[in-house]
Amino acid sequence: MKSFEELISVIQTLRGENGCAWDRVQTFDSLIPCFLEEAYELVEAISNKDYENLKEELGDVLLHVVFFSELAKDKNKFNIDDVCKNINEKLIRRHPHVFGDSEVKDVQGILKQWDQIKKEEKGNDSNEFKSVLEGIPKSLPIMERSYKLMKKAASVGFEYENVYDSLAKIDEELLEVKEAYNEKDKEHLEEEIGDLIMTVLDFARMNKINPVNSLIKVNEKFRKRFNYVEETAYKMNKKLEDMSLEEMDNLWNEYKKKEREVQ
C-alpha cells in the first residue's frame, strides 16, 4: 500500500543522516515505555468507542511496529517485510480449518487446534520436559499473566468441573481472608488476598469473561461516579475533606440512580 510505504520512508528519513536527533538515538529499550503508553491509549480509545481517536492510536502503534523493524534492519536482523511475511505464514499455518483441510468448526475446537499447532511449532512433542505454562511472558501485567496461567492449566484439564465449584472456592478463600485478618498476620493476609483474587479471576475465565475488560469498565464507572460526587460538592461550595462518608455516599447513589434511568 502506498501509505504504508510512505510511512516506512518517513521513518527512514527521520532516522537518516539529516533526520531528527531524537529519532536517530532511539533503541529497542528506549522505545518500550513509549510503545506501552501507546498500546494503553489504544485500549482506552476502544473502551470509549472513540473511533476518531482509535484511528490515531492505531497509527501510533503501527509507527512503533515499523520503528522497531527499522532498528532491527539497521542491525541486519530482519526488516518490516520479514515481519509481514512471518505473520502471514503463521496465520495460514494456524488456521487449517480455513486454509487447509481441517474440519474443526466450533470456537473451542479452533482454540485447542491453535494451541496444538503452537506446541508443534515450538517442538514441544519431544521427550524433553516442557511445562504447559512456558511461553507466558513475565513482563505481562500481573492480572493478565495470572489469567493466562490458569487458562493454560485449564487447557489440560486442571479446572473445576463447573462454575458452582468455582463459586464455592471463592467463598472458601474469602473465609480464609477473614481468618487471616482476625489473626492480625499481615503476611498471611497478603497471601490469602492473592488466593482470593486468583480464584475470582478463574471464575471469570470459566464464564468466558476477561477480567481486564471487567476492570477497565469498572474503573471508568468509578471515575464517572466519583467525578459526580466531586462536581456536585463543588457546586454546593463544599470540600470533600469536610464531608462525611454518608454525604458522599448519598451523592454516589444519586448518580447510580441517574445511570439506571438512562439505561
C-alpha positions as CSV (number, residue, x, y, z in Angstrom):
1,M,0.0,0.0,0.0
2,K,1.2,3.5,-0.9
3,S,0.5,4.9,2.6
4,F,2.4,2.1,4.3
5,E,5.4,2.5,2.1
6,E,5.3,6.3,2.7
7,L,5.3,5.6,6.5
8,I,8.4,3.4,6.1
9,S,10.1,6.2,4.1
10,V,9.2,8.9,6.6
11,I,10.7,6.8,9.5
12,Q,13.8,6.1,7.4
13,T,14.2,9.8,6.7
14,L,13.7,10.7,10.4
15,R,16.5,8.2,11.3
16,G,18.7,9.2,8.4
17,E,21.8,11.4,8.5
18,N,19.9,14.6,8.1
19,G,16.9,13.4,10.1
20,C,15.6,14.0,13.7
21,A,18.2,13.9,16.5
22,W,15.7,12.2,18.8
23,D,14.7,9.5,16.4
24,R,18.3,8.7,15.5
25,V,19.3,7.9,19.1
26,Q,16.3,5.6,19.9
27,T,16.9,2.0,20.7
28,F,14.7,-1.1,21.4
29,D,14.8,-0.5,25.1
30,S,14.3,3.3,25.0
31,L,11.1,2.8,22.9
32,I,9.5,0.3,25.3
33,P,7.8,2.9,27.6
34,C,6.5,4.8,24.5
35,F,5.1,1.7,22.9
36,L,3.4,0.6,26.1
37,E,1.9,4.0,26.6
38,E,0.5,4.0,23.0
39,A,-0.9,0.5,23.5
40,Y,-2.8,1.6,26.6
41,E,-4.1,4.7,24.8
42,L,-5.3,2.4,22.1
43,V,-7.2,0.3,24.7
44,E,-8.7,3.5,26.1
45,A,-9.9,4.6,22.7
46,I,-11.5,1.2,22.2
47,S,-13.2,1.3,25.6
48,N,-14.6,4.8,24.9
49,K,-15.7,3.7,21.4
50,D,-13.9,6.8,20.2
51,Y,-13.3,5.8,16.6
52,E,-11.6,9.0,15.5
53,N,-9.1,8.7,18.4
54,L,-8.8,4.9,17.7
55,K,-7.7,5.7,14.1
56,E,-5.0,7.9,15.5
57,E,-3.8,5.5,18.2
58,L,-3.7,2.6,15.7
59,G,-1.4,4.8,13.7
60,D,0.8,5.4,16.7
61,V,1.1,1.7,17.4
62,L,1.8,1.0,13.7
63,L,4.6,3.6,13.9
64,H,6.3,1.7,16.6
65,V,6.0,-1.6,14.7
66,V,7.7,0.0,11.8
67,F,10.2,1.8,14.0
68,F,11.2,-1.5,15.8
69,S,11.6,-3.1,12.4
70,E,13.9,-0.4,11.2
71,L,16.0,-0.8,14.3
72,A,16.3,-4.5,13.5
73,K,17.1,-3.7,9.9
74,D,20.0,-1.5,11.0
75,K,21.4,-4.5,12.9
76,N,20.9,-6.8,9.9
77,K,18.4,-8.9,11.8
78,F,15.2,-8.5,9.8
79,N,13.0,-5.8,8.2
80,I,9.3,-4.9,8.0
81,D,8.8,-7.2,5.0
82,D,10.1,-10.1,7.0
83,V,7.7,-9.2,9.8
84,C,4.7,-9.2,7.5
85,K,5.8,-12.4,5.8
86,N,6.2,-14.1,9.2
87,I,2.7,-13.2,10.4
88,N,1.1,-14.1,7.1
89,E,2.7,-17.6,7.2
90,K,1.7,-18.0,10.9
91,L,-1.9,-17.1,10.3
92,I,-2.3,-19.5,7.4
93,R,-0.5,-22.3,9.3
94,R,-2.7,-21.8,12.4
95,H,-5.9,-21.7,10.5
96,P,-6.0,-25.1,8.7
97,H,-9.8,-25.0,9.1
98,V,-9.8,-22.0,6.7
99,F,-6.7,-22.5,4.5
100,G,-6.3,-26.3,4.9
101,D,-8.3,-29.5,5.2
102,S,-9.1,-29.4,8.9
103,E,-12.8,-29.8,9.7
104,V,-12.8,-28.1,13.1
105,K,-15.7,-25.6,13.2
106,D,-16.5,-24.6,16.8
107,V,-14.6,-21.9,18.7
108,Q,-13.4,-24.3,21.5
109,G,-12.1,-26.7,18.9
110,I,-10.3,-23.9,17.0
111,L,-8.6,-22.7,20.1
112,K,-7.5,-26.2,21.0
113,Q,-6.2,-26.7,17.5
114,W,-4.3,-23.3,17.7
115,D,-2.6,-24.4,20.9
116,Q,-1.6,-27.8,19.5
117,I,-0.1,-26.1,16.4
118,K,1.8,-23.7,18.6
119,K,3.2,-26.7,20.6
120,E,4.3,-28.4,17.3
121,E,5.9,-25.1,16.1
122,K,8.0,-24.9,19.3
123,G,8.9,-28.6,19.2
124,N,7.0,-29.5,22.4
125,D,6.4,-33.0,21.2
126,S,9.9,-34.1,22.1
127,N,10.8,-36.3,25.1
128,E,12.3,-33.3,26.9
129,F,10.0,-32.0,29.7
130,K,8.4,-28.6,29.0
131,S,5.8,-27.0,31.2
132,V,2.4,-26.2,29.8
133,L,2.9,-22.8,31.4
134,E,6.0,-22.0,29.3
135,G,5.8,-19.1,26.9
136,I,3.7,-16.8,29.2
137,P,5.8,-13.6,29.3
138,K,6.8,-12.4,32.8
139,S,6.6,-8.9,31.5
140,L,2.8,-9.1,31.1
141,P,0.7,-7.0,33.5
142,I,0.2,-9.2,36.6
143,M,-3.5,-9.8,36.2
144,E,-3.2,-10.8,32.6
145,R,-0.4,-13.2,33.5
146,S,-2.5,-14.8,36.2
147,Y,-5.4,-15.2,33.8
148,K,-3.2,-16.8,31.2
149,L,-1.5,-19.1,33.7
150,M,-4.9,-20.5,34.8
151,K,-6.1,-20.7,31.2
152,K,-3.1,-22.7,30.2
153,A,-3.6,-25.1,33.2
154,A,-7.2,-25.5,32.3
155,S,-6.3,-26.5,28.7
156,V,-5.0,-29.8,30.1
157,G,-8.0,-30.3,32.4
158,F,-6.8,-28.6,35.6
159,E,-10.0,-26.8,36.4
160,Y,-13.3,-27.2,38.3
161,E,-16.0,-29.3,36.7
162,N,-18.5,-26.5,36.9
163,V,-18.8,-22.8,37.8
164,Y,-20.6,-23.7,41.1
165,D,-17.5,-25.4,42.4
166,S,-15.5,-22.2,41.4
167,L,-18.1,-20.1,43.3
168,A,-17.7,-22.3,46.4
169,K,-13.9,-21.8,46.2
170,I,-14.4,-18.1,46.2
171,D,-16.5,-18.4,49.4
172,E,-13.7,-20.6,50.9
173,E,-11.0,-18.2,50.0
174,L,-12.9,-15.2,51.4
175,L,-13.4,-17.0,54.7
176,E,-9.6,-17.6,54.8
177,V,-9.0,-13.9,54.2
178,K,-11.3,-13.1,57.1
179,E,-9.5,-15.6,59.3
180,A,-6.1,-14.2,58.4
181,Y,-7.3,-10.6,59.1
182,N,-8.6,-11.6,62.5
183,E,-5.2,-13.3,63.2
184,K,-3.5,-9.9,62.6
185,D,-1.0,-11.7,60.4
186,K,-0.2,-9.3,57.6
187,E,2.0,-11.7,55.6
188,H,-0.7,-14.5,55.8
189,L,-3.4,-11.9,54.9
190,E,-1.4,-10.9,51.8
191,E,-1.1,-14.5,50.7
192,E,-4.8,-15.2,51.2
193,I,-5.8,-12.0,49.4
194,G,-3.7,-13.2,46.4
195,D,-5.5,-16.6,46.6
196,L,-8.9,-14.9,46.6
197,I,-8.0,-12.7,43.6
198,M,-6.7,-15.7,41.6
199,T,-10.0,-17.6,42.4
200,V,-12.1,-14.7,41.2
201,L,-10.0,-14.5,38.0
202,D,-10.6,-18.2,37.5
203,F,-14.3,-17.8,37.9
204,A,-14.2,-15.1,35.3
205,R,-12.3,-17.4,33.0
206,M,-14.9,-20.2,33.4
207,N,-17.6,-17.7,32.4
208,K,-15.6,-16.6,29.4
209,I,-15.1,-13.1,30.8
210,N,-11.8,-11.3,30.5
211,P,-11.2,-9.7,33.9
212,V,-9.0,-7.0,32.4
213,N,-12.1,-5.8,30.4
214,S,-14.1,-6.0,33.6
215,L,-11.7,-3.8,35.4
216,I,-11.5,-1.3,32.5
217,K,-15.3,-0.9,32.6
218,V,-15.5,-0.7,36.4
219,N,-12.6,1.8,36.6
220,E,-14.5,4.1,34.2
221,K,-17.7,3.6,36.1
222,F,-15.9,4.5,39.4
223,R,-14.3,7.6,37.7
224,K,-17.7,8.9,36.5
225,R,-19.4,8.3,39.8
226,F,-16.6,9.9,41.9
227,N,-16.4,12.8,39.5
228,Y,-20.1,13.4,40.0
229,V,-19.5,13.5,43.8
230,E,-16.7,15.9,43.4
231,E,-18.5,18.2,40.9
232,T,-21.7,18.2,43.0
233,A,-19.8,19.0,46.2
234,Y,-18.0,21.8,44.3
235,K,-21.4,23.3,43.2
236,M,-22.5,23.1,46.9
237,N,-19.4,25.0,47.9
238,K,-18.2,22.0,49.9
239,K,-14.9,20.3,50.2
240,L,-14.8,16.5,50.1
241,E,-12.5,16.5,53.1
242,D,-15.2,18.3,55.2
243,M,-18.0,15.9,54.1
244,S,-19.0,12.8,55.9
245,L,-18.8,9.4,54.1
246,E,-22.6,9.3,54.4
247,E,-23.0,12.6,52.5
248,M,-20.6,11.4,49.7
249,D,-22.3,8.1,49.5
250,N,-25.7,9.8,49.1
251,L,-24.3,11.7,46.1
252,W,-22.7,8.4,44.8
253,N,-26.1,6.7,44.9
254,E,-27.8,9.7,43.3
255,Y,-25.6,9.3,40.3
256,K,-26.2,5.5,40.3
257,K,-29.9,6.2,40.1
258,K,-29.3,8.6,37.1
259,E,-27.3,5.8,35.4
260,R,-30.3,3.4,35.7
261,E,-32.7,6.0,34.3
262,V,-30.5,6.4,31.2
263,Q,-30.4,2.7,30.7
